[in-house]
Amino acid sequence: MRPTFARLATAVAAALVACGGDGATKPRIDPVDTTATQALVSASISAPAVVNPTQATWPNATIPVTVGYSPSTLSNVQISCTVDGIPVTLCSGVTASIGKHVIKAAVTASGVTKVDSVEVVVAAPLIIGQIAMADGSSCPTGTMVFAGENKEDATQVHNDCTFSLPTKFALGDTVVFRAIDPSARMKDFFGRVPKRYFSSFNIVGIPAVWTIKGDLYGGAKITVDLEAAYAPPAGSGEVSGFYTRGRQVGKPWKYTVGSYPRAIPTLACTTALGTMSADDSASFWSFAAVIQQIVGRVVFAASSSQTACTGPIGSIELKIAGGTHAGGSFGAISGRDFSYGSVNARTGDDFHNGGTVRHEIGHVLSFGHTNSWASVMWSSSTFSLEDVAYIQLMDAVAAAERTLNTRLSLPQAHQGERVKKFGASAEEPVDVYEPVAP
Ligand SMILES: [Zn+2]
């Protein structure tokens, strides 16, 4: 830090007068010289070490400069400044481009001149990001990342899966981003991203084709069609599609990164209508095991804590609830991605109906109804090829989002898909969902 002086305001005002910065229309009145016997001892200049451009000044920045001198009571003081040796009109607000600059001030009083200088860096704001594929395949190097409504800025994903974008758009509150993989292995990304994401702009790459893992349909390839996945059954009057986290076509899943539990406590709850028998329980778990086989990890964890039945947070309740239909639900509250689920059987018999249990578990896993293909979520009693592929995709996307700490993934890939299918002009980038803090 450079020394400051007690009467900087006076000194700056003097600088403005000396440089004519107060406009030429006012009459100029020199202060009365009451300190003629004093001599100039020193001059000082101060400015921030690093200054960022603003959107208005890009690619330049306005550097706030303060010039002082001692003794500060001197009058008839002349102050002039240079930036990299070039004289400037005003010392107080110097404009300079991206890079390092030397700003020099010369203070003259009664024939004595003192100089001081300061170094200022005008920084280029960087957006730094990383892309990881949800299916664990190698990242799409060579993918172009664009910023701005009209792709004004562009960069390429490097071999280490990162990219950096020095851009004026990092200065705005939100900016439109696109990521386009020329090889089309990754689905395009089209989103509008708030400024606070810019420092870690990580994207989960959604593969264009999902290869099923595991024993059930293992090795089969399904083209990932998010428009179909999000579409509710025709004529059903439902707004939620296969991925109910989205609720509406093109809208982001609503959950907080990292809050999806690894294994969800699952509990048989006693109701006035009865409780699951040991047989009911064994049957439920045999069907639940298929889901775990599909996903390739433990999804349900048997729980004995009755609190899951009374105030379920992060748990699934199984119960005999009567009524005319079996039901399954998925709930996300307080900004979590998963808060509770329930499988409501009419009677214990429902736990012995594979189609019913699979369907309701599908709801618990956040899937809605679809008939875009033969699906356990509408027309079939068993998991189809597509069901398995999308369940695996959903789980892999959630895991990748946790790893990268990002929620830039499926919704933006859905919108990228729509742009490709229907044309960019009709489409809006998808905003990032901002969860409420739990
Ligand atoms: Zn249903």
Residues whose N, C-alpha, C, O or C-beta is under 5 A from the ligand:
A	BS01	ZN	none
